[in-house]
Structures are given as C-alpha cells and as structure tokens.
Amino acid sequence: MSKKRIICLIVGALLSATAYSETVYISDIQFVAIREGLDNSTRAVERGLKSGTPLDILDRNDGYTKVRTPNGNEGWVADYFLSEEIVTRSQMSTLQTRLDETVQRRVDVSNALKSSEEKIEELNNKNTLIQEENSELKRQLESISKLSEKAKAIVSQNENVSYQIASLKQQAEIATSQAEHLKSSTEQKWFMIGAITLFSGLFLGVLIPALRRKKSGTGSWS
C-alpha cells in the first residue's frame, strides 16, 4: 500500500470521527445488543449493554446508528434503543417521586388555600357581627346622649324651681314678718281704743251723777 493511500485512510477516519463525535445513551431498556448489520438477525458484537451506557456515534442509516461501546466494540443498534439524555429506571423513580411530591405540595397548597378561605369567611362573619354590635352601641350611645340632655334639662328646671321655691319662701317669711308686725300694731290700736273707751266710760260715770246732783241742788234753791 502506498504512503499516499495510507494518509488518505487516516484523514478519512479522522473526518469520520469528527463528523460523528456525538454521544448517545442506551434508553431505559435493559440488556441491549450491538450487532454487525442493520438487522436484529445479524451477529451481536456485544450484548448486555445496560440503560444509561454511553455510546459514541460513528454513523447513521435508515433508523439505525453505528456506535462504539466503552469496550471499543463497534456495531449497529436501532434508534429506538437510544436516547440523547441519560434516562434510567432510578431517574424515572426519582422523577416519579418528585412528581408525587409536587402533587402532594399542590394538594397541601390547595388545602391551605381552602383553610385560608374558610378563615377569611370566618373573619368576614366576625367583622359583620362587630359592625352590627358597633351600630347597636352607636344607637345606645345616641339614646344615652338624649337621656343625658333630658336629665340636664330636668336638673336645670329643678334648679329654677328650687330658686323659685327659695324666693317664695323668702317672700313668705317677709309676709309673715309683716303680718306679725301688723298684728302687733292692731293689738296696740285696739288696746288704745279699749283704754279710751274705758276711760270715757269712767269719765261719763263720774260726770253724769255729778251733773244730776248739781241740777237737783239748783232746783231746791229756787
């Protein structure tokens, strides 16, 4: 083989390796076989490749991919056995667990939201009751305020009545004093009248007999 041909083969191999430098993985199916040809009936180059095994892509053809295994074996495998990402049963289990946790968190959030709505409704009901009680207290306060105004008016009237009573009492005392003074003056007046009458009677009692005697004496002299 000429040196030029060897160089061409090396360059071709390098270009081929560069063109298919991708890596794929065995999908979540256990024990995949790598075969010589584009058919499951061809001889297996390597068996028992587990899910998640990395494979270097060498070529693609009609739903099959030529790959190189970690052991260095090359062969063809159907595309439906491959995945561009590592997907294993353990990862599926982890994803399922996360999904379950997400669902549970969603249920918890839903329950918490429902509980919050119930608490909000309860608070709204309490607020309504408080507003009703507040309105009732306002009505009572207005009633008490009106009663207070009436009480003040009554007290004011009582003060006026007390003043009037005190004034009438004072006038009554003055009238009583005047009546007593008038009574005393009247008694003195009647006492004087009685004294004058008595004196007049005594005077007349003495004068009349004296005049009779004088008259009788005069007649005898004639």
TILOMI-926699 format. One line per 5 residues: for each residue x, y negated, z of N, C-alpha, C. Coordinates in nm, 4 decimals. Layout:
<sites>
X:Y:Z:X:Y:Z:X:Y:Z  ...
</sites>
This chain:
<sites>
0.0873:0.1198:0.0000:0.0000:0.0000:0.0000:0.0894:-0.1227:0.0000  0.0563:-0.2170:-0.0867:0.1401:-0.3363:-0.0977:0.1204:-0.4283:0.0210  0.2176:-0.5097:0.0421:0.2133:-0.6041:0.1533:0.0987:-0.7015:0.1374  0.0713:-0.7410:0.0123:-0.0382:-0.8355:-0.0142:-0.1712:-0.7762:0.0230  -0.1933:-0.6482:-0.0039:-0.3206:-0.5821:0.0288:-0.3391:-0.5720:0.1783
-0.2280:-0.5445:0.2479:-0.2369:-0.5339:0.3945:-0.2774:-0.6674:0.4549  -0.2197:-0.7728:0.4012:-0.2536:-0.9064:0.4522:-0.4011:-0.9378:0.4275  -0.4504:-0.9026:0.3127:-0.5924:-0.9263:0.2805:-0.6841:-0.8504:0.3745  -0.6505:-0.7268:0.4088:-0.7326:-0.6477:0.5014:-0.7337:-0.7095:0.6411  -0.6168:-0.7560:0.6820:-0.6090:-0.8182:0.8163:-0.6929:-0.9450:0.8208
-0.6811:-1.0271:0.7153:-0.7599:-1.1515:0.7092:-0.9080:-1.1218:0.7062  -0.9478:-1.0180:0.6294:-1.0886:-0.9804:0.6227:-1.1406:-0.9340:0.7559  -1.0591:-0.8569:0.8268:-1.1002:-0.8087:0.9591:-1.1178:-0.9244:1.0569  -1.0251:-1.0214:1.0504:-1.0335:-1.1374:1.1387:-1.1582:-1.2206:1.1088  -1.1820:-1.2397:0.9769:-1.3027:-1.3158:0.9389:-1.4289:-1.2451:0.9834
-1.4303:-1.1121:0.9699:-1.5476:-1.0346:1.0131:-1.5685:-1.0462:1.1620  -1.4588:-1.0390:1.2361:-1.4687:-1.0504:1.3823:-1.5148:-1.1887:1.4226  -1.4684:-1.2918:1.3471:-1.5088:-1.4290:1.3786:-1.6553:-1.4518:1.3480  -1.7030:-1.3953:1.2379:-1.8420:-1.4148:1.1958:-1.9391:-1.3528:1.2933  -1.9051:-1.2432:1.3554:-1.9946:-1.1751:1.4491:-1.9306:-1.1684:1.5871
-1.9023:-1.2854:1.6426:-1.8426:-1.2910:1.7762:-1.9491:-1.2980:1.8855  -2.0785:-1.2835:1.8466:-2.1878:-1.2864:1.9439:-2.1819:-1.1645:2.0351  -2.2494:-1.1777:2.1475:-2.2633:-1.0646:2.2394:-2.4110:-1.0429:2.2654  -2.4522:-0.9169:2.2562:-2.5893:-0.8805:2.2913:-2.5839:-0.7782:2.4027  -2.7029:-0.7473:2.4582:-2.7093:-0.6558:2.5722:-2.8151:-0.5503:2.5469
-2.7918:-0.4338:2.6030:-2.8934:-0.3297:2.5990:-3.0130:-0.3781:2.6797  -3.1310:-0.3675:2.6182:-3.2511:-0.4151:2.6863:-3.2895:-0.3202:2.7987  -3.4063:-0.3449:2.8561:-3.4474:-0.2705:2.9756:-3.4951:-0.1298:2.9392  -3.4123:-0.0564:2.8680:-3.4409:0.0832:2.8339:-3.3154:0.1645:2.8655  -3.3272:0.2656:2.9429:-3.2107:0.3421:2.9884:-3.1545:0.4333:2.8776
-3.0216:0.4535:2.8821:-2.9517:0.5563:2.8016:-2.9750:0.5408:2.6508  -2.9269:0.4281:2.5962:-2.9332:0.4032:2.4519:-2.8085:0.4648:2.3865  -2.8248:0.5220:2.2643:-2.7125:0.5826:2.1912:-2.6694:0.4939:2.0767  -2.5396:0.4868:2.0534:-2.4837:0.4166:1.9389:-2.4540:0.5212:1.8309  -2.5014:0.5010:1.7063:-2.4898:0.6029:1.6020:-2.4050:0.5523:1.4849
-2.3670:0.6479:1.4046:-2.2798:0.6175:1.2908:-2.3519:0.5420:1.1805  -2.4789:0.5719:1.1558:-2.5516:0.5120:1.0454:-2.6765:0.4397:1.0893  -2.7508:0.3907:0.9892:-2.8726:0.3144:1.0137:-2.9920:0.4078:1.0284  -2.9774:0.5087:1.1115:-3.0857:0.6051:1.1283:-3.0628:0.6782:1.2591  -3.1701:0.7053:1.3305:-3.1574:0.7759:1.4584:-3.1177:0.9232:1.4399
-3.1230:0.9713:1.3143:-3.0854:1.1110:1.2901:-2.9344:1.1276:1.2697  -2.8623:1.0167:1.2553:-2.7169:1.0254:1.2364:-2.6485:1.0551:1.3693  -2.5195:1.0921:1.3575:-2.4456:1.1338:1.4759:-2.4251:1.0163:1.5711  -2.4367:1.0483:1.6988:-2.4168:0.9467:1.8009:-2.2685:0.9271:1.8270  -2.2261:0.8040:1.8211:-2.0866:0.7713:1.8523:-2.0662:0.7659:2.0035
-2.1668:0.7104:2.0756:-2.1593:0.7021:2.2230:-2.3016:0.7045:2.2771  -2.3206:0.7827:2.3803:-2.4524:0.7968:2.4413:-2.4529:0.7366:2.5834  -2.5773:0.7247:2.6318:-2.5957:0.6873:2.7726:-2.5608:0.5442:2.8076  -2.5701:0.4542:2.7127:-2.5475:0.3132:2.7461:-2.6684:0.2588:2.8249  -2.6415:0.2107:2.9442:-2.7491:0.1659:3.0319:-2.7904:0.0230:2.9986
-2.9078:-0.0156:3.0492:-2.9586:-0.1519:3.0289:-2.8610:-0.2515:3.0903  -2.8427:-0.3616:3.0187:-2.7514:-0.4647:3.0655:-2.6095:-0.4473:3.0158  -2.5789:-0.3373:2.9414:-2.4438:-0.3167:2.8884:-2.4154:-0.4179:2.7787  -2.3049:-0.4960:2.7869:-2.2729:-0.5949:2.6834:-2.2158:-0.5273:2.5599  -2.2561:-0.5718:2.4421:-2.2102:-0.5171:2.3147:-2.1690:-0.6325:2.2240
-2.0520:-0.6179:2.1574:-2.0065:-0.7186:2.0607:-2.0678:-0.6890:1.9247  -2.1275:-0.7911:1.8628:-2.1895:-0.7745:1.7313:-2.0830:-0.7769:1.6216  -2.0902:-0.6762:1.5351:-1.9982:-0.6692:1.4201:-2.0692:-0.6946:1.2888  -2.1984:-0.6521:1.2804:-2.2710:-0.6690:1.1539:-2.4190:-0.6501:1.1810  -2.5037:-0.6969:1.0860:-2.6488:-0.6790:1.0954:-2.6995:-0.6294:0.9620
-2.7996:-0.5359:0.9673:-2.8514:-0.4818:0.8410:-2.9848:-0.4129:0.8643  -3.0919:-0.4691:0.8024:-3.2223:-0.4027:0.7960:-3.2718:-0.3539:0.9319  -3.2747:-0.4428:1.0330:-3.3284:-0.4079:1.1647:-3.2309:-0.3330:1.2530  -3.1076:-0.3207:1.2082:-3.0056:-0.2556:1.2892:-2.8882:-0.3511:1.3069  -2.8150:-0.3311:1.4140:-2.6979:-0.4140:1.4414:-2.5784:-0.3228:1.4697
-2.4657:-0.3542:1.4017:-2.3436:-0.2800:1.4283:-2.2727:-0.3462:1.5448  -2.2362:-0.2667:1.6457:-2.1805:-0.3224:1.7682:-2.0558:-0.2458:1.8090  -1.9817:-0.3076:1.9010:-1.8673:-0.2417:1.9628:-1.8946:-0.2316:2.1119  -1.8841:-0.1147:2.1698:-1.9121:-0.0910:2.3109:-1.7919:-0.1309:2.3951  -1.8099:-0.1435:2.5257:-1.6966:-0.1734:2.6141:-1.5866:-0.0688:2.6044
-1.6206:0.0551:2.5616:-1.5194:0.1604:2.5467:-1.4464:0.1510:2.4126  -1.4856:0.0545:2.3262:-1.4198:0.0378:2.1967:-1.4840:0.1141:2.0840  -1.5904:0.1898:2.1085:-1.6596:0.2641:2.0034:-1.7471:0.1699:1.9225  -1.7547:0.1939:1.7913:-1.8365:0.1138:1.7023:-1.9464:0.1992:1.6412  -2.0644:0.1402:1.6287:-2.1751:0.2125:1.5702:-2.2953:0.1217:1.5560
-2.4049:0.1856:1.5083:-2.5257:0.1098:1.4817:-2.6328:0.1411:1.5875  -2.7128:0.0349:1.6183:-2.8221:0.0515:1.7148:-2.9398:-0.0324:1.6675  -3.0615:0.0187:1.6869:-3.1821:-0.0542:1.6457:-3.1951:-0.1844:1.7246  -3.2426:-0.2873:1.6563:-3.2518:-0.4201:1.7186:-3.3466:-0.4229:1.8380  -3.4498:-0.3341:1.8334:-3.5466:-0.3390:1.9443:-3.4882:-0.2853:2.0751
-3.3654:-0.2268:2.0680:-3.2981:-0.1857:2.1910:-3.2123:-0.2984:2.2496  -3.2016:-0.4112:2.1782:-3.1084:-0.5171:2.2158:-3.1816:-0.6411:2.2660  -3.1092:-0.7186:2.3422:-3.1625:-0.8450:2.3938:-3.0477:-0.9452:2.4010  -3.0777:-1.0700:2.3711:-2.9749:-1.1727:2.3765:-2.9433:-1.2136:2.5203  -3.0272:-1.1745:2.6143:-3.0042:-1.2036:2.7558:-3.0081:-1.0741:2.8339
-2.9414:-1.0761:2.9482:-2.9409:-0.9579:3.0344:-3.0784:-0.9441:3.0988  -3.1471:-0.8368:3.0717:-3.2767:-0.8095:3.1336:-3.2702:-0.6684:3.1893  -3.2669:-0.6532:3.3175:-3.2585:-0.5228:3.3823:-3.3812:-0.5009:3.4679  -3.3960:-0.3791:3.5119:-3.5102:-0.3471:3.5984:-3.5017:-0.4249:3.7296  -3.3786:-0.4392:3.7801:-3.3637:-0.5145:3.9053:-3.4035:-0.6599:3.8854
-3.3669:-0.7148:3.7660:-3.4076:-0.8514:3.7370:-3.5587:-0.8616:3.7224  -3.6177:-0.7622:3.6591:-3.7631:-0.7604:3.6476:-3.8279:-0.7558:3.7843  -3.7674:-0.6749:3.8729:-3.8199:-0.6653:4.0096:-3.8067:-0.7996:4.0812  -3.6894:-0.8637:4.0591:-3.6680:-0.9950:4.1207:-3.7668:-1.0972:4.0668  -3.7859:-1.0963:3.9339:-3.8825:-1.1885:3.8729:-4.0242:-1.1625:3.9222
-4.0573:-1.0336:3.9381:-4.1903:-0.9992:3.9889:-4.2074:-1.0486:4.1317  -4.0989:-1.0313:4.2103:-4.1034:-1.0797:4.3489:-4.1225:-1.2310:4.3523  -4.0462:-1.2986:4.2652:-4.0614:-1.4433:4.2587:-4.2011:-1.4829:4.2130  -4.2525:-1.4073:4.1164:-4.3880:-1.4350:4.0692:-4.4889:-1.4154:4.1816  -4.4713:-1.3053:4.2568:-4.5617:-1.2803:4.3698:-4.5512:-1.3922:4.4732
-4.4265:-1.4344:4.4985:-4.4072:-1.5430:4.5948:-4.4717:-1.6711:4.5455  -4.4576:-1.6944:4.4135:-4.5198:-1.8143:4.3564:-4.6717:-1.8085:4.3684  -4.7269:-1.6897:4.3375:-4.8718:-1.6716:4.3509:-4.9154:-1.6917:4.4961  -4.8359:-1.6353:4.5889:-4.8695:-1.6484:4.7306:-4.8619:-1.7947:4.7749  -4.7563:-1.8636:4.7257:-4.7455:-2.0060:4.7605:-4.8638:-2.0840:4.7044
-4.9050:-2.0431:4.5839:-5.0212:-2.1095:4.5246:-5.1460:-2.0853:4.6093  -5.1599:-1.9609:4.6563:-5.2742:-1.9286:4.7434:-5.2651:-2.0083:4.8731  -5.1420:-2.0161:4.9296:-5.1232:-2.0919:5.0540:-5.1557:-2.2393:5.0333  -5.1081:-2.2927:4.9195:-5.1371:-2.4330:4.8900:-5.2874:-2.4543:4.8725  -5.3522:-2.3575:4.8053:-5.4968:-2.3678:4.7855:-5.5699:-2.3635:4.9195
-5.5245:-2.2721:5.0080:-5.5869:-2.2634:5.1408:-5.5620:-2.3913:5.2204  -5.4362:-2.4410:5.2110:-5.4045:-2.5648:5.2818:-5.4883:-2.6804:5.2294  -5.5062:-2.6834:5.0963:-5.5883:-2.7889:5.0362:-5.7334:-2.7782:5.0830  -5.7832:-2.6531:5.0866:-5.9208:-2.6319:5.1336:-5.9347:-2.6748:5.2785  -5.8330:-2.6364:5.3612:-5.8364:-2.6762:5.5019:-5.8318:-2.8278:5.5159
-5.7472:-2.8923:5.4317:-5.7389:-3.0383:5.4351:-5.8716:-3.1012:5.3955  -5.9358:-3.0445:5.2944:-6.0660:-3.0975:5.2521:-6.1688:-3.0825:5.3634  -6.1645:-2.9674:5.4337:-6.2575:-2.9479:5.5450:-6.2300:-3.0489:5.6561  -6.0994:-3.0717:5.6838:-6.0649:-3.1696:5.7875:-6.1078:-3.3095:5.7453  -6.0894:-3.3403:5.6160:-6.1314:-3.4709:5.5661:-6.2820:-3.4871:5.5808
-6.3560:-3.3806:5.5464:-6.5017:-3.3861:5.5617:-6.5405:-3.4028:5.7082  -6.4691:-3.3305:5.7956:-6.4965:-3.3425:5.9393:-6.4687:-3.4847:5.9871  -6.3554:-3.5413:5.9402:-6.3216:-3.6783:5.9783:-6.4249:-3.7769:5.9240  -6.4720:-3.7513:5.8016:-6.5760:-3.8385:5.7452:-6.7036:-3.8325:5.8279  -6.7397:-3.7104:5.8722:-6.8588:-3.6962:5.9564:-6.8395:-3.7700:6.0890
-6.7193:-3.7545:6.1480:-6.6912:-3.8251:6.2736:-6.6953:-3.9756:6.2518  -6.6409:-4.0187:6.1380:-6.6419:-4.1612:6.1074:-6.7855:-4.2128:6.0937  -6.8705:-4.1317:6.0306:-7.0111:-4.1696:6.0164:-7.0773:-4.1820:6.1545  -7.0504:-4.0833:6.2420:-7.1062:-4.0891:6.3770:-7.0561:-4.2108:6.4526  -6.9255:-4.2403:6.4369:-6.8679:-4.3558:6.5052:-6.9323:-4.4847:6.4555
-6.9555:-4.4927:6.3239:-7.0199:-4.6109:6.2688:-7.1625:-4.6255:6.3222  -7.2340:-4.5114:6.3311:-7.3696:-4.5166:6.3864:-7.3670:-4.5608:6.5329  -7.2715:-4.5037:6.6107:-7.2592:-4.5433:6.7515:-7.2218:-4.6909:6.7617  -7.1351:-4.7348:6.6705:-7.0952:-4.8755:6.6706:-7.2140:-4.9664:6.6426  -7.2970:-4.9250:6.5460:-7.4168:-5.0030:6.5154:-7.5111:-5.0076:6.6350
-7.5268:-4.8916:6.7018:-7.6132:-4.8860:6.8203:-7.5591:-4.9755:6.9309  -7.4269:-4.9715:6.9504:-7.3649:-5.0571:7.0525:-7.3837:-5.2051:7.0187  -7.3745:-5.2386:6.8886:-7.3981:-5.3761:6.8480:-7.5403:-5.4194:6.8800  -7.6373:-5.3281:6.8512:-7.7764:-5.3603:6.8825:-7.7948:-5.3797:7.0328  -7.7347:-5.2905:7.1123:-7.7434:-5.3039:7.2578:-7.6794:-5.4330:7.3050
-7.5652:-5.4678:7.2440:-7.4963:-5.5911:7.2819:-7.5820:-5.7122:7.2486  -7.6464:-5.7095:7.1322:-7.7354:-5.8201:7.0963:-7.8513:-5.8295:7.1940  -7.9068:-5.7129:7.2319:-8.0166:-5.7124:7.3289:-7.9715:-5.7669:7.4631  -7.8516:-5.7231:7.5069:-7.7979:-5.7712:7.6344:-7.7719:-5.9219:7.6280  -7.7224:-5.9669:7.5111:-7.6964:-6.1102:7.4949:-7.8264:-6.1905:7.5056
-7.9341:-6.1371:7.4428:-8.0632:-6.2055:7.4523:-8.1135:-6.2072:7.5966  -8.0993:-6.0931:7.6657:-8.1412:-6.0881:7.8061:-8.0601:-6.1855:7.8907  -7.9304:-6.1971:7.8576:-7.8449:-6.2902:7.9312:-7.8911:-6.4340:7.9112  -7.9283:-6.4655:7.7848:-7.9775:-6.6002:7.7579:-8.1074:-6.6270:7.8345  -8.1957:-6.5246:7.8368:-8.3208:-6.5400:7.9129:-8.2918:-6.5580:8.0615
-8.1949:-6.4791:8.1116:-8.1596:-6.4895:8.2539:-8.1054:-6.6283:8.2853  -8.0199:-6.6805:8.1938:-7.9678:-6.8153:8.2146:-8.0810:-6.9173:8.2169  -8.1775:-6.9009:8.1242:-8.2912:-6.9934:8.1196:-8.3722:-6.9858:8.2482  -8.3921:-6.8607:8.2981:-8.4685:-6.8441:8.4229:-8.3940:-6.9069:8.5396  -8.2620:-6.8852:8.5434:-8.1820:-6.9442:8.6510:-8.1907:-7.0958:8.6462
-8.1820:-7.1486:8.5210:-8.1921:-7.2942:8.5052:-8.3284:-7.3442:8.5527  -8.4362:-7.2694:8.5150:-8.5698:-7.3069:8.5607:-8.5806:-7.2977:8.7126  -8.5224:-7.1922:8.7689:-8.5249:-7.1763:8.9156:-8.4519:-7.2906:8.9843  -8.3397:-7.3337:8.9207:-8.2676:-7.4465:8.9798:-8.3536:-7.5720:8.9770  -8.4260:-7.5930:8.8646:-8.5162:-7.7093:8.8560:-8.6279:-7.6986:8.9583
-8.6847:-7.5768:8.9710:-8.7925:-7.5558:9.0687:-8.7408:-7.5787:9.2105  -8.6197:-7.5289:9.2378:-8.5611:-7.5486:9.3711:-8.5419:-7.6965:9.3997  -8.4951:-7.7673:9.2947:-8.4780:-7.9122:9.3126:-8.6117:-7.9797:9.3379  -8.7144:-7.9368:9.2618:-8.8472:-7.9948:9.2817:-8.9012:-7.9623:9.4207  -8.8766:-7.8366:9.4634:-8.9234:-7.7978:9.5975:-8.8537:-7.8805:9.7040
-8.7212:-7.8968:9.6857:-8.6460:-7.9767:9.7830:-8.6968:-8.1206:9.7846  -8.7265:-8.1742:9.6629:-8.7775:-8.3106:9.6548:-8.9137:-8.3216:9.7214  -9.0018:-8.2220:9.6939:-9.1345:-8.2229:9.7565:-9.1238:-8.2078:9.9077  -9.0284:-8.1252:9.9506:-9.0091:-8.1065:10.0942:-8.9653:-8.2367:10.1600  -8.8731:-8.3050:10.0898:-8.8272:-8.4327:10.1423:-8.9417:-8.5334:10.1472
-9.0237:-8.5355:10.0388:-9.1389:-8.6260:10.0380:-9.2381:-8.5912:10.1489  -9.2546:-8.4576:10.1696:-9.3456:-8.4149:10.2762:-9.2952:-8.4599:10.4118  -9.1633:-8.4480:10.4312:-9.1065:-8.4928:10.5589:-9.1275:-8.6419:10.5779  -9.1067:-8.7169:10.4678:-9.1285:-8.8621:10.4762:-9.2748:-8.8921:10.5067  -9.3646:-8.8193:10.4358:-9.5084:-8.8404:10.4599:-9.5451:-8.8039:10.6030
-9.4871:-8.6953:10.6550:-9.5143:-8.6550:10.7936:-9.4670:-8.7612:10.8911  -9.3472:-8.8143:10.8629:-9.2936:-8.9193:10.9494:-9.3825:-9.0425:10.9470  -9.4266:-9.0761:10.8251:-9.5158:-9.1925:10.8134:-9.6487:-9.1667:10.8839  -9.6984:-9.0441:10.8705:-9.8261:-9.0115:10.9361:-9.8131:-9.0199:11.0870  -9.6996:-8.9673:11.1372:-9.6784:-8.9754:11.2822:-9.6675:-9.1205:11.3273
-9.5998:-9.2016:11.2490:-9.5881:-9.3442:11.2829:-9.7233:-9.4119:11.2777  -9.7994:-9.3773:11.1714:-9.9327:-9.4349:11.1594:-10.0220:-9.3896:11.2743  -10.0092:-9.2630:11.3113:-10.0884:-9.2116:11.4227:-10.0553:-9.2848:11.5505  -9.9257:-9.3061:11.5696:-9.8832:-9.3783:11.6909:-9.9393:-9.5205:11.6908  -9.9329:-9.5839:11.5720:-9.9855:-9.7209:11.5618:-10.1355:-9.7225:11.5856
-10.2063:-9.6265:11.5337:-10.3514:-9.6178:11.5506:-10.3880:-9.5973:11.6973  -10.3126:-9.5108:11.7615:-10.3387:-9.4849:11.9040:-10.3177:-9.6121:11.9862  -10.2077:-9.6843:11.9507:-10.1831:-9.8106:12.0225:-10.2985:-9.9098:11.9979  -10.3462:-9.9119:11.8703:-10.4548:-10.0034:11.8366:-10.5810:-9.9694:11.9149  -10.6161:-9.8413:11.9163:-10.7359:-9.8009:11.9911:-10.7183:-9.8225:12.1407
-10.5918:-9.8083:12.1877:-10.5675:-9.8351:12.3310:-10.5940:-9.9820:12.3627  -10.5476:-10.0700:12.2754:-10.5705:-10.2129:12.2958:-10.7193:-10.2452:12.2900  -10.7866:-10.1823:12.1904:-10.9306:-10.2065:12.1795:-11.0018:-10.1602:12.3066  -10.9598:-10.0430:12.3530:-11.0235:-9.9901:12.4736:-10.9971:-10.0800:12.5934  -10.8738:-10.1298:12.6017:-10.8380:-10.2177:12.7140:-10.9182:-10.3469:12.7085
-10.9284:-10.4007:12.5856:-11.0045:-10.5255:12.5706:-11.1515:-10.5021:12.6053  -11.2033:-10.3915:12.5582:-11.3439:-10.3599:12.5874:-11.3664:-10.3457:12.7364  -11.2726:-10.2735:12.8011:-11.2846:-10.2544:12.9467:-11.2763:-10.3875:13.0185  -11.1796:-10.4676:12.9747:-11.1614:-10.5988:13.0390:-11.2851:-10.6870:13.0179  -11.3375:-10.6799:12.8935:-11.4576:-10.7584:12.8630:-11.5752:-10.7135:12.9504
-11.5864:-10.5809:12.9651:-11.6961:-10.5295:13.0457:-11.6845:-10.5749:13.1900  -11.5628:-10.5655:13.2406:-11.5415:-10.6098:13.3791:-11.5700:-10.7579:13.3925  -11.5244:-10.8329:13.2923:-11.5452:-10.9787:13.2962:-11.6933:-11.0132:13.2939  -11.7658:-10.9466:13.2038:-11.9088:-10.9704:13.1959:-11.9792:-10.9243:13.3231  -11.9315:-10.8144:13.3808:-11.9940:-10.7635:13.5024:-11.9779:-10.8596:13.6179
-11.8742:-10.9300:13.6182:-11.8493:-11.0270:13.7253:-11.9208:-11.1583:13.6937  -11.9195:-11.2003:13.5677:-11.9715:-11.3310:13.5278:-12.1234:-11.3344:13.5358  -12.1894:-11.2327:13.4865:-12.3356:-11.2335:13.4816:-12.3958:-11.2415:13.6232  -12.3533:-11.1605:13.7210:-12.4088:-11.1751:13.8560:-12.3823:-11.3137:13.9122  -12.2690:-11.3651:13.8804:-12.2351:-11.4981:13.9332:-12.3284:-11.6020:13.8758
-12.3575:-11.5918:13.7489:-12.4481:-11.6868:13.6857:-12.5879:-11.6716:13.7423  -12.6326:-11.5548:13.7698:-12.7648:-11.5322:13.8281:-12.7742:-11.5956:13.9663  -12.6678:-11.5784:14.0426:-12.6721:-11.6360:14.1762:-12.6735:-11.7877:14.1686  -12.5992:-11.8382:14.0760:-12.5948:-11.9842:14.0621:-12.7303:-12.0385:14.0210  -12.7967:-11.9691:13.9326:-12.9270:-12.0115:13.8858:-13.0278:-12.0043:13.9992
-13.0192:-11.9005:14.0760:-13.1117:-11.8856:14.1885:-13.0892:-11.9977:14.2906  -12.9717:-12.0347:14.3116:-12.9399:-12.1423:14.4052:-12.9890:-12.2740:14.3561  -12.9887:-12.2996:14.2383:-13.0310:-12.4241:14.1784:-13.1836:-12.4369:14.1926  -13.2524:-12.3320:14.1775:-13.3978:-12.3349:14.1866:-13.4407:-12.3639:14.3307  -13.3702:-12.3152:14.4235:-13.4050:-12.3355:14.5627:-13.3811:-12.4790:14.6024
-13.2965:-12.5360:14.5405:-13.2650:-12.6777:14.5748:-13.3721:-12.7709:14.5221  -13.4365:-12.7392:14.4259:-13.5381:-12.8253:14.3715:-13.6676:-12.8103:14.4524
</sites>
